[in-house]
Amino acid sequence: MPEANGKISSESSRDKVMGILAIIVAGIAIFIPVVGVYLTILSGILAALAYGQRAFLGYIAIGINFISLFFLSPLLWVAASAETASENSIAGLVWFLLGTQVIALLFLLWKKKKG
């Protein structure tokens, strides 16, 4: 435990800060109508940087992002399934948003396995 000897390692505090920021940004993304889906990308990046002892904060942020994208952004899914929408624009955006979360999750799992 890094706090036992009175010193806090910078990596441990950085992991905690990134994890908390990821959760805050993911929470904000739920309530902002249009820009919120793009904030999930930022939250995923911050969650990926929360590896280490505080990786569970990153997992929580990624979980919030998945819930936000799957259940709380139905307009995004309706737009992606519309026949008049360009195949490359909206459907590609949906898969890009989900892909960033999957990549962040895989990065966290890889860092856990590595370290």
TORKOL-4160 file (C-alpha; in steps of 0.2 Angstrom, whole numbers, padded with zeros to 4 digits, m for minus):
115
<pt num="1" X="0000" Y="0000" Z="0000"/>
<pt num="2" X="0008" Y="0016" Z="m0006"/>
<pt num="3" X="0000" Y="0027" Z="0008"/>
<pt num="4" X="0007" Y="0017" Z="0022"/>
<pt num="5" X="0024" Y="0025" Z="0023"/>
<pt num="6" X="0017" Y="0043" Z="0021"/>
<pt num="7" X="0021" Y="0044" Z="0003"/>
<pt num="8" X="0008" Y="0043" Z="m0011"/>
<pt num="9" X="0015" Y="0037" Z="m0027"/>
<pt num="10" X="0011" Y="0048" Z="m0042"/>
<pt num="11" X="0005" Y="0033" Z="m0053"/>
<pt num="12" X="m0008" Y="0028" Z="m0039"/>
<pt num="13" X="m0015" Y="0046" Z="m0038"/>
<pt num="14" X="m0015" Y="0048" Z="m0057"/>
<pt num="15" X="m0025" Y="0032" Z="m0059"/>
<pt num="16" X="m0038" Y="0038" Z="m0046"/>
<pt num="17" X="m0040" Y="0055" Z="m0054"/>
<pt num="18" X="m0042" Y="0048" Z="m0071"/>
<pt num="19" X="m0055" Y="0035" Z="m0065"/>
<pt num="20" X="m0065" Y="0049" Z="m0056"/>
<pt num="21" X="m0064" Y="0060" Z="m0071"/>
<pt num="22" X="m0070" Y="0046" Z="m0082"/>
<pt num="23" X="m0085" Y="0043" Z="m0070"/>
<pt num="24" X="m0089" Y="0061" Z="m0070"/>
<pt num="25" X="m0088" Y="0063" Z="m0088"/>
<pt num="26" X="m0099" Y="0048" Z="m0091"/>
<pt num="27" X="m0112" Y="0054" Z="m0079"/>
<pt num="28" X="m0112" Y="0071" Z="m0088"/>
<pt num="29" X="m0114" Y="0062" Z="m0105"/>
<pt num="30" X="m0130" Y="0054" Z="m0099"/>
<pt num="31" X="m0139" Y="0071" Z="m0097"/>
<pt num="32" X="m0132" Y="0081" Z="m0112"/>
<pt num="33" X="m0143" Y="0076" Z="m0127"/>
<pt num="34" X="m0133" Y="0078" Z="m0142"/>
<pt num="35" X="m0115" Y="0081" Z="m0137"/>
<pt num="36" X="m0116" Y="0067" Z="m0123"/>
<pt num="37" X="m0113" Y="0053" Z="m0135"/>
<pt num="38" X="m0097" Y="0061" Z="m0140"/>
<pt num="39" X="m0092" Y="0063" Z="m0122"/>
<pt num="40" X="m0092" Y="0045" Z="m0120"/>
<pt num="41" X="m0077" Y="0044" Z="m0131"/>
<pt num="42" X="m0068" Y="0056" Z="m0119"/>
<pt num="43" X="m0074" Y="0046" Z="m0104"/>
<pt num="44" X="m0068" Y="0030" Z="m0112"/>
<pt num="45" X="m0050" Y="0037" Z="m0115"/>
<pt num="46" X="m0050" Y="0043" Z="m0097"/>
<pt num="47" X="m0056" Y="0026" Z="m0091"/>
<pt num="48" X="m0042" Y="0018" Z="m0101"/>
<pt num="49" X="m0029" Y="0029" Z="m0092"/>
<pt num="50" X="m0036" Y="0023" Z="m0075"/>
<pt num="51" X="m0027" Y="0006" Z="m0075"/>
<pt num="52" X="m0017" Y="0000" Z="m0060"/>
<pt num="53" X="m0024" Y="m0001" Z="m0043"/>
<pt num="54" X="m0039" Y="0010" Z="m0047"/>
<pt num="55" X="m0044" Y="0001" Z="m0063"/>
<pt num="56" X="m0061" Y="m0003" Z="m0055"/>
<pt num="57" X="m0066" Y="0016" Z="m0058"/>
<pt num="58" X="m0062" Y="0014" Z="m0076"/>
<pt num="59" X="m0073" Y="m0002" Z="m0077"/>
<pt num="60" X="m0087" Y="0008" Z="m0069"/>
<pt num="61" X="m0085" Y="0022" Z="m0081"/>
<pt num="62" X="m0085" Y="0010" Z="m0096"/>
<pt num="63" X="m0101" Y="0002" Z="m0089"/>
<pt num="64" X="m0110" Y="0019" Z="m0087"/>
<pt num="65" X="m0105" Y="0023" Z="m0105"/>
<pt num="66" X="m0112" Y="0006" Z="m0112"/>
<pt num="67" X="m0128" Y="0009" Z="m0102"/>
<pt num="68" X="m0129" Y="0027" Z="m0109"/>
<pt num="69" X="m0126" Y="0021" Z="m0127"/>
<pt num="70" X="m0137" Y="0006" Z="m0127"/>
<pt num="71" X="m0152" Y="0011" Z="m0116"/>
<pt num="72" X="m0152" Y="0030" Z="m0114"/>
<pt num="73" X="m0148" Y="0035" Z="m0132"/>
<pt num="74" X="m0162" Y="0027" Z="m0142"/>
<pt num="75" X="m0162" Y="0041" Z="m0154"/>
<pt num="76" X="m0145" Y="0036" Z="m0159"/>
<pt num="77" X="m0150" Y="0018" Z="m0163"/>
<pt num="78" X="m0166" Y="0024" Z="m0172"/>
<pt num="79" X="m0155" Y="0036" Z="m0183"/>
<pt num="80" X="m0143" Y="0022" Z="m0187"/>
<pt num="81" X="m0157" Y="0010" Z="m0192"/>
<pt num="82" X="m0166" Y="0023" Z="m0203"/>
<pt num="83" X="m0166" Y="0018" Z="m0222"/>
<pt num="84" X="m0164" Y="0036" Z="m0228"/>
<pt num="85" X="m0148" Y="0039" Z="m0217"/>
<pt num="86" X="m0132" Y="0037" Z="m0226"/>
<pt num="87" X="m0124" Y="0020" Z="m0222"/>
<pt num="88" X="m0107" Y="0028" Z="m0218"/>
<pt num="89" X="m0113" Y="0043" Z="m0207"/>
<pt num="90" X="m0124" Y="0037" Z="m0193"/>
<pt num="91" X="m0121" Y="0019" Z="m0193"/>
<pt num="92" X="m0103" Y="0021" Z="m0193"/>
<pt num="93" X="m0104" Y="0033" Z="m0179"/>
<pt num="94" X="m0113" Y="0021" Z="m0168"/>
<pt num="95" X="m0100" Y="0007" Z="m0171"/>
<pt num="96" X="m0086" Y="0020" Z="m0168"/>
<pt num="97" X="m0094" Y="0025" Z="m0151"/>
<pt num="98" X="m0096" Y="0007" Z="m0146"/>
<pt num="99" X="m0079" Y="0002" Z="m0153"/>
<pt num="100" X="m0070" Y="0016" Z="m0142"/>
<pt num="101" X="m0078" Y="0008" Z="m0126"/>
<pt num="102" X="m0073" Y="m0009" Z="m0131"/>
<pt num="103" X="m0055" Y="m0004" Z="m0135"/>
<pt num="104" X="m0054" Y="0005" Z="m0118"/>
<pt num="105" X="m0061" Y="m0011" Z="m0109"/>
<pt num="106" X="m0048" Y="m0022" Z="m0118"/>
<pt num="107" X="m0034" Y="m0010" Z="m0114"/>
<pt num="108" X="m0039" Y="m0011" Z="m0096"/>
<pt num="109" X="m0040" Y="m0030" Z="m0096"/>
<pt num="110" X="m0023" Y="m0030" Z="m0105"/>
<pt num="111" X="m0015" Y="m0019" Z="m0093"/>
<pt num="112" X="m0022" Y="m0029" Z="m0078"/>
<pt num="113" X="m0015" Y="m0045" Z="m0086"/>
<pt num="114" X="0002" Y="m0038" Z="m0090"/>
<pt num="115" X="0004" Y="m0030" Z="m0073"/>
